Amino acid sequence: MWCPPDLHRVVADYGAMRRRTLTATVLAGLLLTGLTTADAAGDDSRVARAFEATTRSTAWTQVERIPLKFPTYHPQGFALVGDLIFLSSVEVTEAPVKYPQPVDGYDRSPGKGVGHLFVLDRQGNLKKDIRLGEGTAYHPGGIDFDGQNVWVPVAEYRPNSRAIVYTVDPKTYRVTERFRVKDHVGGVVRDRTTGKVHGVSWGSRTLYEWTATGRQLDASANESHILDYQDCDYAGRGKQLCGGVTTLPTATGGSYDLGGLALLDLRDNRILHEIPFPYFSTTGHNATRNPVALETTPTKLRLFTAPDDGEDAGGTQILVYESPLS
């Protein structure tokens, strides 16, 4: 259909305006969430795909042992941020004590301590010690990096208690309180596709879902009765990858830590893939006892762990395992 020249120009200008409006809307959405398509479907998704290809027969080789030359106390969670490793840890100065009978709904005293978020380089050198917590809430848990901030829960060191969820800017180390929870929160993960925050309770028996400002959206029972999740990380496209242990009795009266890794769908908490991890530190702790983090290289799936406590310098070592990509 023929149009006068002026009408052609009007149509063209309108089309350009629509494109600018659409572009501005998309960019505004990205700025509001702090996410990008590359963040949501980048290396994390490769980690998930590589993990789904593992089995209980997959051979893992320990390729590195990195001593941490400072007291790490009781390590809890890892977050890999470029060339830096963020490590959460609890320093207990007065251990909680079990009550003969519950007191005010608690089975033990709160104890005393200091919450730490250590910032390390890949060689294990300490760059920063960030103190987190408030009063009897001094126990940091499993942590996660959402592409902009490191998310860290700090709870009382007892079940059915309380927790504060913080974010830490990995460039400036600025600490921001995000929200509070009326339960012990042992770890958090932020879904980069939805912006929602997911967490686990004491022993990970309850799986929580909140908005980024702390409005609770869901609380459901953990489908896994094999592992108590200790540390989880976002694994791309609405998934999280968790490591943990279950302590089992032995026939001789001792105990044994069964360790493993699990991939969960954040939408409904279904277990998508799960494997045992039968590797131990020199002290006998299962490798997945506390912090875990995975990444990929062009040819390997790489797992970082730190199963041993370190009241003295050198007590904790980061153990690095690799398995070939299939």
N, C-alpha and C positions, 0 to 999 in steps of 0.2 A: 504494500500500500504506500503511495507517495505521500510525503509530508513536506510542508514548507520548511526551508532551511532553518528558520528560527525554532521550529518545533523540534528538529533534529538536535539542536544545541540544548534545548530544555531537557530532552530525554537523556542526553549524554551527561548533563550536569546532575540530573536526578540520580542516575546510576552511580556516578562518582560519589555523590553524597551518601548514598546507601552503603557503598563499599567502605567509606570512611567510618560511618556509624557502626557497621558490623565489626570492623577491625577494633574500634575503640571499645565496643562492648566486650569482645573477647579478651582484649588486654586488661580491661577492668576486672573481669572475672579471675584472670590469672593473678593479678595483683592482690585481689581480696583473699584468695586462698594461699598465695605464696607458692604455688605449684606450677610446674610446666609439664608439657607432654613428655619431654625427655626425662624429667624426674620420675614420672609415674611409670614409665615403661622402659627404663634404661637398664643399668647393670643389675638392679634388684630382680627384675624379671628373669634375667639370665641365671641368677643364682637359684631362683625357684625351679626353673626348667632343669638345671643341672642336678639339683637335689632330688627331683622327682625321678631321675634316672638312676639314683643310687639304690642299693639293696642291702640286706644284712650281710651279703657276701662281698660287698665293695671293699677293696683294699685301700686303706689310708696309710700314708707314710708320714711320719713325723719329720719335717724338714728343717725345723728351727726351734730353738729353745732360748728365749730372750729373758735374761734375769733382770728384775726390777730392783734397782739399787737404792730403794727407799722403803720404809714401812708401808705396806699396803693394807694391813689389818685383815678385813674379811671381804674380799672382792665380790661384786654383785652383778654388774652389767657392763657390756661393751657397746660402743657406737663408733663406727669407722667414719671419719670425716676427712676425706682426702688423705694427706700424709700424717694426720693426727689420729690418735686413739684416745677416746674418752672412756675412763674406767670409774665406775661408781663403787664405793666401798663404805663399810660401816666400821668405825672404831668404837668398841665397847669399853667404857671405863668402869661401869658397874653392871654386871650381868643381871638380867631379869631373873626373878626367883619365883618358882611355882608356889601358889597358895594351897594350903590343905583343902580349902573350900573356896569357890568363886567369891570374889569381892567386887561389888558393883558391876557384875557381869564379866569381869576379867578373870582369867585363870592364872595370871602371874603379875608380878610388879612390872612397871615400865622399864626399870633400869636407867642407865645414863650412858651417853655416848656422843660421838661427833660424826656427822655425815660428810663424806668427802666425794668430790668429783675430780679425779686426777686427769690432767691432760698430758699425754705422752707423745713423743715422736715414734716413728716405726722402729727405732733402735731401743726403745724402752726408757729414754731419758725423760725425766720429769720436767715439764715446762710450767705447770700451774697446778696449785691445789686450791680448789674452790670449795668453801664450806657451805653446806646446805642444811636446812632443818630449823626447828623451833622447839625449844623445851624438850618434852619427852618424845617428840617426833624427830628422830635422828638416824633412822635406818633407810638409806637409799636402796632402791631396788633395781630391777632390770630397766635399761634405758634404750632410747631410739632416736635416730636423727631423721628429721622429716624433709631435709633438703635446705632448711633455713635454720632450725634450732634443734638442740638436743633436749629431749623430754625426759625428766627425771622425777619419779615419785619418791617422797621421803615420808616414812610411816613410823608409828610406834612399833617397838620390837615385840609385838604380841598380837594374837589374832583378835578380830572383831573390835578393832580400835579406831584409828583415824590416820589420815594421810594428807599431805600437801603435794600437789603436782606443780612442778616448776618447769620453765624452759630456760636454757642457757644459750646465749649467742656464741657460736664457736669462734667468732672473730674478735669480739670485744669482751667476752666472758660475762656479759651483763646477765644477771639473774632476774627472772620475772615470775612471780607467783601467778599461776593460771586458775587453779580452783582447789577446793578442799573436798575430801570424801570421808564419810562416816564409816570407814572400814580400813583395815590394813590393805594397802595396795603394794603388791610385790613386784610389779613391773608394768610398763606402759608402752604402747605402740601407737603412732599416729598414721592413719590411712591417708596416703597422699592423694588418693582419688576422691575421697569424700570429705576429708578434713576432720573426721571423727577420731576420737581417742579411745583406744581399747586397753583394758587393764585386767590384771589377775589379782585375786585375793591371796590370803595366807594359804600356802600350799597349792595355789592356783585352782582351788576347788570351785570358785565362782569366777565367771568371765564377764567383765563389765564392758559397757559401751556408753560413752559420754559425747556431748558436743565439745568443741574446743574451749567453751567457757564453763564446762562442768555440769551441764544439765544431763541427768542420767536418762539414757534411752533404753537400756536393757541390762538385765542381770540374769545369767543362765548358768546351769550346772555344767561343769567341764565333762565332756564325753570321754576323755581319756582317764582311765584308772591305772595306767601304766606309769606315767611320768607326772611329777610335780614340776611345772615349768618354772625355771629360775630366771631366764632372760630371753626376750623375744625381740626380733627386728622385722621391720617392714620388708616384704619380699616381692613387691610389685603386684599391680593389678588386683588389689584387694586381698592380699594374702599376708600372713606373718609366719616367720620361721622361728621356732622355739627350741631351746635346749633345756634339759633338766635331768633329774635323777629320781629314783624311788629307793629308799633304804629298806632292804629285806633282811630277815634273820637268816643266819646260817645254822647248820646242824650242830655246830660246836658251841653255840651260844653267842657268837659274834654277830657282825652285821656286814652287809655287802651292798654297795651302791650300784644299782642297775641304771646305766645312763643311756640317753638317746636324744634324737632330734625329731621334730614333727613340724609339718607344714599344715597350716590351718587356713580355711576360708573365713575372712573377717565378716562376711555377710551373715553367716549362720553358724560359725564356729565348727563346721565339719572338719574332721581330720582328713586331709587329702593324701598325705603320704607320711610314713613314720618308720624309722629304723632304730635299732639299738646301736650304741657306740661303745664297743668293748675295748676301750683304750684308757690307760691309767697313768697318773703321774708317778714319780719315783717314791712318793709317800703313800701311794695306794689309793688316792682319790680318783674317782672316775673323771675323765677329762671334761665332761659336760656338767659337772657339779655346780658351777656358778656361771661366770660370764661366757658367752659364746657370740661369735660374729662370723659370717661367711661372706666371701667375695669370690669372683672368678678372675682367672688370668686367661690368656688365649687358649691354654691347653689344660688348665687345672681348675678344680673346685677347691677352695682354700678355707680352712676352718681355724679361727683363733679361739683359744680357750685359756683360762687361768684358774685351775681347780684348787690350788693351794693357798692358804692364808699366809700372811707375812707380817708378823709383829716386829720383825727385824728386817733390815735391808737385805735383799737377796732371797728372802723366804718365798716370795712369789715369782714364778716364771711364766711367761706367756708361751704356751705350747702351740706350735703351728703345724697343722696336718694338711696334706693335699691328697686328692684322688684325681685320676685322669678323667677328663671330660669324654663322655661316650659319643 
